[in-house]
Amino acid sequence: MNNLFDISGKVAVVTGAGGVLAGTVAKYLAEQGCHVAALDLRESAVTGLGSGITGFGCNVLDEENLADVCSAVLEKFGRVDMLFNGAGGNMPGATIGPDQTLYDIKLEDYSKVLDLNLKGTLLPTLVFSKPMTRQVSGGAIVNFSSMAATQPLTRVMGYGNAKAGIDNLTRFLAVELAVKFGAKIRVNAIAPGFFVTNQNRALLTTPDGGYTERGNDVIRKTPLRRFGVPEEILGCIHYLVSDAAKFVTGTIIPVDGGFSAFSGV
Ligand SMILES: NC(=O)c1ccc[n+]([C@@H]2O[C@H](COP(=O)([O-])OP(=O)(O)OC[C@H]3O[C@@H](n4cnc5c(N)ncnc54)[C@H](O)[C@@H]3O)[C@@H](O)[C@H]2O)c1
């Protein structure tokens, strides 16, 4: 039997690759022998990431920009086998601070967060799934959900709403693409638990390496009693895009130290 996990030679597009989680994914895929196109709004964050990785400055909310990058990827590699929708994030105005109420939400920021996470997943999918539909071998798409998608987290309104949309979009796309283009395109999502990254470092940890009150709340609800380290999403990511998951589509897999399984009591 072939090695179910062999992904060498595949062409992978990773959005938000200048960030912590998607950047870790981009480097890992290159180590596995993939040709990686690393996209980020901040071009400097995806230049010089390492051998096997080509950086592109790209805004996931700009269709023209995405189409140009897709053309460049096709010109260089001739195909797109995998898409990782890693660009995403939150903004203070889309959250409700401890001293605020629902009525303090800044709708402009709320819309920006919905756009970045939800539309910023849909638009790259529209662009990069097209070549997959033309390839005999199809392709695999992985979206980035969150714990905030299914159990609303206090404060985190806009982001949680957007990630809930990503769960729905993941299932919708899995069905839609399979029904119209056959079983060759699979769409799944990973739902990371709490990983200390640029977005949440100040919220979860103190400068001396301890936990904030919120950090402690998260740890209490995480049966494995710690935050994740970025490399711990790689096994799930690798599985989802490999032949090992050939019959797997429309799933959202938590990698969360048990956070989603635990009521907290
Ligand atoms: N860190 C966590 O604990 C955690 C948990 C659950 C889900 N996630 C999700 O995982 C994904 C990656 O998270 P991370 O913690 O590595 O984030 P990060 O902030 O480290 O990286 C996000 C990257 O996206 C880029 N970006 C922002 N706007 C963009 C745009 N319009 N176009 C292109 N790129 C853009 C940023 O420049 C940044 O490099 C996000 O979708 C995030 O919501 C993270």
The ligand as an ORCA input file, in Angstrom:
! r2SCAN-3c Opt
* xyz 0 1
  N      -3.878     31.529     18.020
  C      -4.901     30.802     18.421
  O      -4.955     30.356     19.569
  C      -6.010     30.496     17.473
  C      -7.060     29.732     17.952
  C      -8.091     29.417     17.095
  C      -8.074     29.868     15.791
  N      -7.050     30.633     15.345
  C      -7.111     31.056     13.955
  O      -6.010     30.515     13.267
  C      -5.628     31.409     12.220
  C      -4.171     31.818     12.406
  O      -4.044     32.402     13.686
  P      -2.676     32.983     14.303
  O      -2.854     32.967     15.765
  O      -1.529     32.297     13.685
  O      -2.788     34.478     13.834
  P      -1.663     35.583     13.543
  O      -2.245     36.876     13.976
  O      -0.352     35.155     14.088
  O      -1.593     35.533     11.941
  C      -2.593     36.026     11.115
  C      -1.910     36.507      9.847
  O      -2.917     36.938      8.921
  C      -2.412     38.064      8.240
  N      -3.526     38.867      7.706
  C      -4.350     39.704      8.378
  N      -5.202     40.281      7.517
  C      -4.935     39.789      6.293
  C      -5.460     40.006      4.990
  N      -6.483     40.849      4.793
  N      -4.914     39.339      3.949
  C      -3.877     38.492      4.140
  N      -3.318     38.253      5.331
  C      -3.839     38.885      6.405
  C      -1.634     38.838      9.294
  O      -0.699     39.725      8.685
  C      -0.969     37.699     10.072
  O       0.322     37.408      9.572
  C      -6.591     32.593     12.302
  O      -7.690     32.367     11.451
  C      -7.044     32.550     13.728
  O      -8.280     33.167     13.874
  C      -6.007     30.970     16.166
*
